[in-house]
Amino acid sequence: MKHPHLHTLGALALTAAAAAAITACGGSSSDDGLTGKAPAMKLEITAREDFPGTYGTVGAYERLSGTLSGEVDPADPKNAVIQDLALAPVNARGMAEYKTEFVMLKPKDMAKASGVLRYDAPNRGNILTMLNPTVTPSDAVYLERGYVMLYSAWQGDVPKSAAARLTATVPVAKNKDGTSITGPYRAELVPTAASPAMTLPGGVFNGSMIAYQPASLDNTQPGYSLTRRANETDARIPVPAADWKFATCDTAANAFPGTPSPTSVCLKGGFDPAYLYELVYVAKDPKVMGVGLAALRDTVSFFRSKAADASGTANPVAGRITHTLGQGTSQSGNAMKTFLHLGFNQALDGSKVFDGMYAHVAARQTNTNTRFAVPGGGGGLRTDHTAFGQTAPRGLDKDYMDDVSGRQGGVMKRCAATSTCPKFFLGLSGTEFWQLQGSPVLTDANGLKDLTQPDNARIYYYASTQHGGAGGTASISYAPSRAPYPTGTVVQFNDTFRALFLGLEDWVVRGTTPSATQVPKVADGTLVRPAQVAFPVMKGLTWAVNGTQTAIPDFNYLGWHNNFPLFDFGPQYLPQDEAGIASVLPPRNLNRDYAILVPQVDARTGLTRAGIQSVEARAPLGTSFEFNYVATPGITDLANLTGGYIPFHTTRAARLAAGDGRVSLEELYGNQAGYVAAVTEAANALVAQRLLLPRDAQAQIERAKATVILP
């Protein structure tokens, strides 16, 4: 593939010396126009190393690691949305400060760069495996196209650790006299095994982040409580203050009440995995977490358009970036939506930060801009059910009307007002419907009619998939004590994502119209209430467990899903922006629910009917369903972010004898050659629709040839 060489143009060609000369003559290349001084940025590259491999005509890449230290001006209206910025300590220039770590992959010869900078938002500090020494042939496509790949931290509570996590340092808000700000905070402690103590901050999703410490270790004070219950809907049972302490007690020599600690809770008799524990306490020293979004804005803007930092250190990609694409997966995809919703896609100079944005498997937003924010939270039927991330709008359109809350305005309201909306892709797996409350982005709040999406947006539903995973039968595991059915989905969206991402690039860079939105709809009956889903009978199958064929229970559809109540977090909370101060914890249920709808399935296969159907869905070996249940007696919950799989019977006679209502492999394909032909046809059709790359299609065909399913 031939890549155009970029030429330095206008401000992009401005050298550090020229910038200094302009400033010396009384001007500024980035004056904010308000305080008379521009926020300063300092770049430090701490490592530069060759990246293994060579990539098409682009050739060799190198990996840069470093930090960007920046400033946020509290007086700039573009920062006014940041909760508690006015309470952040400032330097002598009146600026709040931050520091963010980054990693960049760039062509060694930047003349061969395509001009596209792709930013991937870390998920709780974690960066993609693409940065490992071996890049898969499929993911190599981005480097072969000359991308500059950027990963930089945005989340301010990620701890420094031995793991390859990127961290951001953001200010801690203080009272004007310098004393600690305090306020209510809530955490869930979810033991998976009996344990004498549990560490903070707790939570299924957020447990490895930095905890907000209690203002006092005295848990007898007002505002401190610990309760337990088996399921989310059960009544909370108070645990007496005398029976729990902020302490460690993880050895026999250090038994309850243990050693006082602000980051651990010790429980007399220990934590029981049959219960969900809810801790409420008075916390101190809230991070100004929204500064992380400003840091993201300014980091991408710097690499896109600046020649050098404030001290003259050159931008390593200066003059070579013409288009920027932002991507986030799951939690970090939610963060990208929050970034857009809160107006951060408008750079300080008024330009766009991202020309294109892909929020992948991202149904919600992140809780990044409240006091005592919890960006790492998630959501579920039993755990994190009342977590943040639910009150900001789901609808994309600027004029979206939320009939449950009465609020108006969608994710793109702010960017529409400033003409800074990107081309936008949203990708949804099945998990987003069953566990993460995804359907309100597709319908009105009552689930009665389909929404019309903005012209600059596409939504893609990856049919019959779970939240992530490699797919294929090798990815399926089975532990009957944990889930009743084999876990995982054979159907995967990784190939689809690659093709769509290149479609986003083509839309942004070349103006090529992408594939139309592909989602289930109320109007055609492919998006329905959970009680209306009609699975075929699935029974009489086995799956290998430790080398032994184990019977799979007959499929019993329970209809469990994560409902979506409207919550009240108190009068100082700003639900439309998921900002402000939450003073009512746990929140009050207002008994007004958003409608949750899910994809309808096919009667012959049990696979979902709408959306982008990948090769594994068009030429299936069994039923991949988008949820699974926990097998613990007395617990009502979905297996976290996980689907299930039940294979087809091999022959028609076998399935009839078992009473299975689905089609058999024999009926679908006839023989092995028929299966390979079906995979080939499916792959070629997806390539023609620009939903599969030719190299991925060929890999699918080769796998089919090597997978013997029939004589």
ABEGO torsion letter per residue (X at the ends): XBBBBBBBBEAAABBAAAAAAAAAAGBBAABAGAAGBBBBBBBBBABBBBBBEBBEAAEBBBBBBEBBBBBBBAABAAAAABBGAAABBBBAAGBBBBBBBBBBBBBABAAABAGBBBBBBBBGGBBBAAABABBBAAAAAAAAAGBBBBBBBABAABBBBABBBBBBBBBBBBBAAGBBBBEBBBBBBBBABBBABBBOAEEAAAAABBBBBBABABAABBGBBBBBBABAABBBBBBBAAABBBBBBABAABBOAEBBBAABBBBBGEBBAABBBBBBBBBBGBBBAAAAAAAAAAAAAAAAABABBAAGBBBAABGABABBBBBBBEAAAAAAAAAAAAGAABBAAGBBABABBBBBGBABBBBAABBGBBAABBBBAABGAABBGAABBABABAABBBAAAGBBEBAAAAAAAAGABBBBBBBBBAAAAAAAGAAAAABBAAGABBBBBBAABBBBBBBGBBABEAEEAAABBBBAAABABBBEBABBAAAAAAAAAAAAAAAAAAGBBBBBBBBBBAAAGABBBAAABBBBBBBGBBBBBGGBBBBBBBBBBAGBBBBBBBBBAEAABBAAAGBEBBABOBBBBAGBBBBBBBBBBBAAAGBBABEBBBAAAABBABBBBABBBBABBGBBBBBBGBBBBBBBBABAAAAAAAGBABBBAAAAAGBAAAAAAAAAAAAAAAAAAGABBAAAAAAAAAAAAABBABX
